[in-house]
Amino acid sequence: MALLNRHARIALGVAGTMALLATKDGATAADLSDRTPSPATGMHLGAVQLQSAGVMHFSRDGTLFVADPRGAAIYAIDVGDTYRDTSRTGVQITDVDGKIAAALGTTRDQIRIVDMVAHPTSQSLYFSLTRGKGNDAIPTLVRVTKADEKVTVLPLENIRNARADIPDAPTADAKTPWGDSKRTFSVTHLALVEGELYIAGLGNEEFASTLRRMPYPFVGKEASTTVEMYHTSHDRYETASPIESFVAIDLGGKPSLVAGYGCSPIVTLARDELAAGKHVRGKTVAELGGGNRPFDMIRYTNAKGKEYILVGNSNRTLTRLDPEQLANAKPMTSSVKQAWEPAGVGYLPVAIVGVLQLDNYNADNVVMLKRDIETGSLDVVSQSMRWL
Amino acid sequence: MAVVVSTRSESFERARTTLTLLICAGAAIIAGCSAASADDRAAPDIAAEPAHAPKWVEVRGLDRTAAQRLRHLAPDDSVWPRLVAVYVERSATDTASTPAVIGRYVVSGNRVRFEPRFPFAAGVSYRVEVDTPALRRGPEPGATRATPLTYRFALPSVTRDRTARITGVYPSVARVPSNLLRWYIEASAPMEPGNALEHIHLVDEAGREVPGAFLALDQELWDPERRRLTLLFDPGRVKRGVRTNVEAGAPLVAGRRYRLVIDDGWTDGTGARLASRFEHAFEVVEADRRSPEPEAWRLTAPAASTRAPLQVSFGEPLDHALATGMLALLDPDGERVPGSTTLAEGDSTWTFTPAFPWLAGDYTLRVAGALEDLAGNNVVRVFDVDRRVDSAGVDRDVAGTTRTVRVRVR
C-alpha cells in the first residue's frame, strides 16, 4: 500500500512537471494554481477586459476595485504592489498627465484621466484613464511611484482579479424585444464598507438615485441589493438625485453614510436603514451651495485625534466638514436667501483650489490631483493633515 | 567611420559608431534595411525611410557578444531604457523630465527591437536614444549615459473627413414643459466623449446663451455605441424649492422660445469635426408636475385575426428612450407578444404591430414604474414631490412597481 502511494506520488510529480513545461507563456507553477479562483477572495489569474475605465477604490489590504461602466462590471484586482513605504512625507509629481502620456507614447491631450487613488501601503498612485481618443481610446490602469515617478501600465491581460456584474445595471448587450438597448449605468463612486461594496451612480435613461450594495468577496447577483435614495429640500420637496460621492462613518456612534449630491446638498442616513428596505430617505443637513458637485469625500483624523470629512468640489475650494456637527444636525427646514449660498451645518473652506481628485495618502497626508491655477500644470500634491 | 541616418526631413552623421538605427514598419522596410545592415567593424552608410505608421524601432548591427548578453534580459527589464529609449518629443517649454515610452525589447540575431506598449500615435514626434557603448558593454552601475546616438521620427497627423452629423434630438416636439429634465442627442457616428458641454448651447430668443443650464458630469452619459448622449438639465435649476432655481432662474421659462444649438466643433470618434452645425427650435410651456397616468391613456384596440396595429395615445409626449423600452404587451396567457413598436407624434403615441394575427381575448399592456414624461415624473411619483400635497406613491419603490392596462381584442 505504502509502495503504491509512493508510485502515485511520483506519477503526480511527473504530471506536474509536464504541466509546467506545457505552459507556453512561461507561467510558473504558482501561476497555474492561480488560474482556479482562490476561495478566500474569488480571484484568479486571467485577463481584465475593461470596456471602459471608471472610478476606483483601494481596500485597506491593497485590493483595487475598478468600475467598468460600459461593461456593467466591477473588478477586484490584486495589483501585486508589495512595496511598503511607512514614510510620512508628502508627495509632489508635477505635470503628471504629461509624464503619464509620454510613458504611454503620446501627448497629454491624448489621455483622459478618470480617477486617481493611492495605494494604502506602497504610497504609489494609481490612475484609471483612456489612452487615445474616440474610437482609438484604450482603457488603461497606470501606477506612478512616489519616489522615482516611475510609470507602469498594469498588466491587465494577465492579473489576479475577480469580476462581478453591477447589480441591476443595464448591460450593453441587453436587448429589448424591439432592438438593442442603449441603456448604460455610470458609476460615480464606490467604496468597500464592512465587507460590502457600495456603488453609487446614475443611468442614462430613467432618473433615479440608487445605491447598489454587493458583498465582497463576490458571491453572485442574488446577494446584491439596490436601494432607491431620496432626500428632502428644506423639509418639503422630496427628490431623487445622483449621488456624487459618499463616505461611510459613524455619526453619534451609529454606522452611517454621508453622501454628497450634485448642486450640492450633504445628506446623512443610518446604514441599518439600507438593509431594511428598498426605499430610503436621507436627511439633508447641509448645503454647500448651488452650481457645485462634491465629487470626492474622504475621512481623516488630524494630529489632535479629531476626525473630519474632507470634500473635493467641482466649483468650490476644498471643504472640511465636522462629523460631530453632522451627527447632531437637524434637517434643514429653510431655503437659502440667494444662489450659491451655503446653509445648514457649516464648513471650513480650506484654501486649496483646483482639486480634481482626492484620497487618503499616508499617516500625515492626504493626496490630491490638482490643477495649478497659475501654471495650468496638472500635479499630484499632498497636504499635511497636521493643520487640516 | 560613420553612420548616416536620413529621413525625409533630416540627416546627420555620427563618427565611430558601429550600430545601425532603423525605424522599420514592415517587411518591405526590413528588406530595404538588410542590404545596409552593419557588422561590428564596418561603418555603413544607412538610409532608412520610416513608413507612415511604424510599429517598432529596431537597432541593428549588435556584435555577437553584446547580443548574447542582452538576450538574457527580460523584455521589460528596467535596464533596457538605459540602453535604448524612445521618448515623446515635447515642446521646448516643457522642462519637466520625461519618462521613456513603455514597451518591450526583443533581441533577435544582431538586432534589438523595441515594441511600444501602445501604438505610436499619429501627429506625435518621437526621439530614439541609443547608448552605443553601454549597449556593447552592458550598463555600468552608476555610470551616466554617454552621448547617445539620437534619431527622430514623427507620424504625420491624419486629417479625417467630416462626415458625422447630428441626426436628431429628443424630445423632438415643438413645445416642452419648463421643467424639462433631459435631451437625448443622436449622432450618425460614434462621437468623442468628454467635451460635449463645450459644443451644446441653449440659446434664448435674444440669441444669448443660457449659462450653466446643463449638468456637468465627470463621465458623460453615452449609450454603448457613443451615438446617443443623454444631457440632463442641472436638477438644481429644475427642482422646486432649490434656490439656484429661484435666483439664477430656471433655464427654461414658460412662454419663451429657445434654440438648442450644437456647433460643428464637436468631434466624432475619428477626431473629425461634425459635418454641419445643428439647431432645434422649441417653445416652452407651463411646468408639468403630474405623473403619467396609464389608466387615462387612449387605446385603439385592433380586431382579432388581423395584424392591425395597437395604438396607445399617452395624451402627452413621454421620454423617448423609456417609452421605447418600458412598455410590454402580454397575451392572454401572460406571455410577451412578439412584434414591432414605433413611437409617433412626438413620442406621444406608441404603436405595436404584432408578428402574428391577434387572438380574441384580453391582452395586457405592462407599464414599468420608471416610465417618465419629459419632466422626469414617473408613473409612481412626480419628479420632486411636494410632501404637503403629493403623498401618492412616495413610499413605493419605483423599480419594483408596474401598472397594467387591459387591451381587449374582439
Interface residues (C-beta under 8 A of the other chain):
Chain A: G54 P69 R70 T94 D95 G98 K99 A101 A102 A103 L104 G105 T106 T107 Q110 R112 V114 R131 G132 K133 G134 N135 I138 E149 K150 V151 T152 V153 D168 A172 T176 P177 W178 G179 S181 K182 R183 T184 S186 T188 L202 G203 N204 E205 E206 F207 A208 T210 T226 E228 Y230 T232 S233 H234 D235 R236 Y237 E238 T239 S241 G262 C263 S264 G277 K278 H279 G290 G291 R293 F295 S314 S335 V336 K337 Q338 A339 W340 E341
Chain B: V86 Y87 V88 R90 D94 A96 S97 T98 P99 A100 V101 I102 G103 P116 R117 F118 P119 F120 A121 V124 Y126 L181 R182 P190 M191 E192 G194 G212 L215 A216 L217 D218 Q219 L221 W222 D223 P224 E225 R228 T230 L232 D234 P235 G236 R237 K239 R240 G241 V242 R243 T244 V246 E247 A248 T267 D268 G269 T270 G271 D319 A321 L322 T324 G325 M326 A328 R336 P338 G339 S340 T341 A370 E372 G376 N378 F383 D384 V385 D386 R387 R388 V394 D395 R396 D397 V398 A399 G400
